[in-house]
């Protein structure tokens, strides 16, 4: 059995108001699509996720899933996020195209879900997965509890709500069966996949749904979602602290020069260089590792391996900029950076203000949020013997 989740995200969402298609609008720090995908990327029973997108939305899609793709690539976690498929002129055509793609990949079962339902509870998804793994088609549904009335020029009155349900997603099927239904009734305009399944004679089981599994359709829905997120957010913020430490010995720079050292992105005159695979900027290396540490993202070597020749002699501002960008992609911000350079020579104080300004440029921070200072080791150890420079950094990050 190979179970895939198909996320339908090719619509325009015009009822939600002008601007971006609703699946790419932000709820807090994440887009609607990102929130929806996170729900389906969690269960280990799901082998792959496929998103059907509008042909004009590839750039929006790439931006939306960038942080997810990075984390999945680094962790090797399941399920795999497949390359997106382009949708058709209608939802039905979009689903058919996506099902054809999954069938060619030998997937046997499928969960079809609206991208605009980002609040699917895990217990509802678990019940859907369990049921479809037993070979039963199913979908979550809510019984209609409000009184229903019809008001039209020809007829008024109360409608019997017995056996009436609000259909939700994911709608879950044996893939060959629902694919056959889509092919057979391609010319029929169905409101959802359950309707096509019923037309094809597929037995389908309604499961208990959830009120929070709402499909974001109008601006009022988005207002509700934003208010819900604010209400559900605990008063504490996620405060992270990371530490970075680095050492480089004196010697020729990577380019062979011996008349300067690079410190915090500034060329500082000196009678020798610093030995390293990159430009050996011990200050930027320590700051980068502090940020990676605050995010639980390892160190520079994980992201820029020294075994890779493309980083030989590289300017270390690349590393710090990458670390700062990871913070932003996690929806966070850097509160402050504190760096101590440990050396007898060169003198740091005359260059500290320029270093502070350069680090601010690289990270996008205000200079006042960055501290650059220096100390000696009182003639003790390798720094006291003027064999190299050490750096200690602390980073405070708010997520």
N, C-alpha and C positions, 0 to 999 in steps of 0.2 A: 504494500500500500504506500502510495506517495500522495501526501495531502498538500495542496497549495491554497493560499489565500489570494483571491482576486479582488483588488481594491479599485473600484470604478471611480475615476477622477477626471473624466473627459468633459464634464458639463461646464456650462458658462455661469450658472448660479445667478441669473439676472434678478430674481426676486429678493436676493440678499442686498441689493443696492449696487450703485456704480462702483467702479474700481476693479481690483483684482478678482478673478474667479474665487468663489468662497473657499475652495479647498486650499488656496494659497494665502488666505488672510490669516493674520496672526491672532492667536489666543494666548495672551501672556508672551512668553519668549519663543513660542513655537508656532508653526503654522498648523492649521487644521489637519492637513495631510500628514505632517510629521507625528502629531498626536495619535492619529488613527493607526499609522504604521507601527508605532511603538507597541500598541496593544497586540498586534499580530506577530511582531518579531519576538515576543516573549515566550510563548508556549513551545516547548521542544518538539511537540507532536507535529507542528507545521513545518514542512520541509522547504517551502519557498514562498515568497510573496511576489506577486506581479501587479504592477500598477498600470492601468489603462489611462492614458492622458490625451489631451487635445494636441494635435500636431503643432499648434502655435505656442505650447506651454513648456517646451523642453527646458528652456533656461530657468523658468520658475520651478520646475520639478527638480532640476539639479541643485538649485540653491536650497530647496526645501529639505532634501534628503542628504545633503553633504555631510552633516555631522553624524547621521546614522551610518552612512557608508564608511566613514573613517573608523568609527568605533567597531563596526562589524569586521572590517578588514583587519584591524589590529588584534581583535580578540579571537577571530576565527569562529565566532558564534553562529549557530543556526537560529533561524532559517536564513537561507541566502535571499538577497534582494535582487531579483532578476532585472535585466534591462527592460525599461518600460515599453509598452506596445501602444501604437496610435489608435485612438478610438475612431468610430464612424460618425455618421450624421445623427444618429439616434443612440439612446442608451442601449437598445436592443442590439444594434449593429456593433456597438462597442464591446459588449459582453461576448458576442459571437466571435469577434476577432481574437479576443483574449483567450477564450476557451480553445480555439484552434491552436493558438500558440502553446498553451499548456498541454494539450493532447499530443502535440509533436514532441514534447519533453517527457512523455510517458507518465504524466501525473494521472492518478486514478480517481481522486476525490477532490472536491473544490468547495471553498467557502467564498461566496460572492457578497461583498460588503460595500456599502456606500462610503466614499471618502468623507462625506459630510456628517458621519456619525462617529465623532472622536471619543465619546464617553461610554463606549460599550464596556459594561462591567466584566471583570475576568471570570466571574462565576457563570455568567450567561455564555461567554465564549467557550468555557470548559465543557458545559453541557452540550453545546452544539458539536464540539469536536468529538466528544464521547459518543453522541448519537450517530453522527455520520460515519464514524469508524466502525459502527455496528452494521453499516450498510443501509441505514435508514435516512431518507431525505427529510430535512427539517428546517424550521425557521423560528425565531423568537417572535412572539406576538403578545399583545396586551388586549384584554377584553375591554370593550367599549362600556364605560360606566355612566357617561352622561346621557341624558335624555336626547334623543334625536328627533328633530322635527323638519318637515319639508314645507317650504313656503314658495309657491310658484303660482303663476297666473291660472294654471289649470287645476292645481291640487294643493291642499294644505292638510296637515295632520301629523300625528306622532308615528314614528317608525319603530317597529319592534326591534330592540337591540339584542335580543337573544341570539347567541351564536355569532355575534359580530365582533371582529377583532381588528386592532391596528397592526398591520404587518410591519415587521422590522427586518433588519439584516444583522448578521450574515445569513444568507439563504444557502443551504448546504446540500450537496448532491453527489452522487456517483457521477464522475465527470462524463463518461461516455453517454449516460442517459440524458443529462441536461444539454449536452452538445447536440445530440440527436434531436431533441425538442426544438432547440434554436434553429437548426437546419430545416426541419420540417415546417416550422411556422415562422419562417423569416419574414414573410410578408404581412404577418399579423402584428398589429401594434399592441403589445402587452404592457401593462403598467409595471410588472416586475417579473422575476424569474419563476416565482411560484405559479403565476398564472399560466405561463408556458408549460411548466411541469404538469399542471393539472390537465391542460389540453392534451398533453401527450399520454395521459393515463398514469402518471407517476404518483404513487402514494406518498404523501408528504405530511409530516407530523408537526403540528404547532407546539412550541415549547414556551415556557414562561419567559416573557420578555422583561424589560426594565424601563421605567419612565425616564431615567437619565440617558437612555440610548436614543436620544432625540436626533432627528435629522435636521441640521442647521439649514434653514430655508430662507427665513426673512431676517431683516435687521433686528427685529425683536428677539429672535432666537439667539443672535450673537450677543445682544445686550444681556440676555439671561445667562449665556455661557460665561461672559466676562464677570458678571456678578457672582456666579457660582464659584469660579476660580478664586476670586478675591476672598469669598467667604470660607472656602476650603483651605486657603493658604494659612499655615500656622504663623503666629506672630514672629517666631524666630526666623532669621535668615540663615542660609547655609554659609557659615563663615569658615574659610579654609586658610591655613597657613602652610607655606612650603619653605624648605631650606635648600640652599644651593652652596656647594663648596667646590673650589677648583684651584689647581696649582699648575703653573708652567715654569720651566727652568729657563734661565738666560742662555742665549745662544743665537745663532742665525735665525732670522725670520724665515717663513716658508718660501719667500722669494729670494732668499740669500742675503738680504740686507742686514746690517748690524748698527744702523744709526738711529733707530727709534723702536718703541714698543707701541702696540695698539691697546689702549685701555678705555673701556666704556665708549667705544666708537670714535675715540680721539687719538690722533697721531701725536705721541709724546716723545720729544727728542731724548735719546739715551745713548750710552756708548756700546750697547749691545741690544739684540732683539730678544724675542721669546720663541721658544721652540714649540711647535704644534702643527697638527695636520691642517687646521684652518689658519686664520691669522693669529691664533693663540691669545685672543682677547679674554684674559682671565676674568675680568669684571662682567662682561656680557655673558660669558659661559655660566658663571655663578647665578646671575639673575635669571637666565633662561631655565636652569635646573630648579630654581626656587619656584618658578611658575608651573613648570611641569609637575613638580612635587605636590603643589597645592591642588592640582587637578587629578592626581593619581595617574599621571601619564609618563612615568619613568623619568628618563633623562635625555640629554641631547643625543647620545649615542643611539637611542631607539629610533629617533626621527631622522637623524643625519649620521648614518654609520661612518666611522672613520675609515672603514675598509673601502668605502666608495670614493673613487678618485675624483669625482666631480666636486667634492667638498675640499680638496686640497687648496690651501691658500684662500678659502672663501671668507668673505667678510662676515664676521659673527653677528652683525645686525640682522642677518637672515634668520638666525636661530631665535633671537629675542622677539622679532616681529612674529614669527610663527607661533611661539608660545603665547604671546599676547592675543593673537587671533584665535587660538583655541579657547581662551577664556571667553571671548565674545561669542563664539559659536555655541558655547554652553549656556548662553544667556546670562553671563556674569560680567563683572567688572573688577578691575584691579583697584584696590583701596590704596595701597602704598607699596613701594619697593625700598628696601634698606640694604645698602652695600657697604662693606668694609674691605678695603684693600690693605694687605699686610706686606710691607716691604721697607727696606732702608733707603733705597733709591729706585726710581726717580722720585722727586718730590711730587706729591699728588695735589696739595692744596692750591697751587697756582692754576691747576687745570680742572678743579672740582666743579666749578660753575658750568664750564663748557661740557663736561661729562654729563652733568645733570640735564642740561638742555638737550644733548644728543639722545640720551636715554628717553627723554620725554617725547622727542620726535619719533623714535622707533616704536614706542608703545602706545602713543596717542594719549598719554597722561599729561596732567598739568605738572610742570616742574616741581611745584610745591609738594607733590605726592612722592617725590623721589629723593632719597638721601644718599649722597656719595661722601664717604669719609675715609680716612686712612689712619693707620697706626704702624708702629714698628714692633719688632719682637725683642727689643732691648739687646740686640746683638746675639740673641740665642737662636739656635736652629738654623735650617737652611736659608730662611729669609734673613736672619741676622748675619749670616756669612755672605749675603748678597749673591746667593746662587739662583734665586728665582723670586716669583711673586705668588702670593696666595690671596684668595678672595672668599669672603663669607657673605651670603645674601639671604635675606628673608623677604618673602612676598605674602601679602595679605589679599585674599581674593573673596569677593562676595558673589555667591551663586544664587 
